[in-house]
Amino acid sequence: GESDAERAQTFAREHDLTFPIVLDKSGEACRAFSIERVPTVILVDKSGVVARVYQGATEQLAGIVELTVLAAAGDHELPEYSLV
């Protein structure tokens, strides 16, 4: 009975995510970024370049995103992760 927006909000709350969550109702972002799974996290660097894309859920997602964002904010090399 939950809508997509409610499911996204529930997921973000359960995983303590505080960054903006975008719902792609038209499918435009899915096509533009070749998104195949949800959730998908796309990190765009300060130059506007897509630096990392993480697709799919994992218990470690919040930590992976946090470490990646902190590395990007500090101009450090971004960590490599593979979500399965």
Secondary structure, DSSP 8 states (H G I E B T S, - for coil): ---HHHHHHHHHHHTT--S-----TTSHHHHHHT--SSSEEEEE-TTS-EEEEEES--TTHHHHHHHHHHHHHTT---------
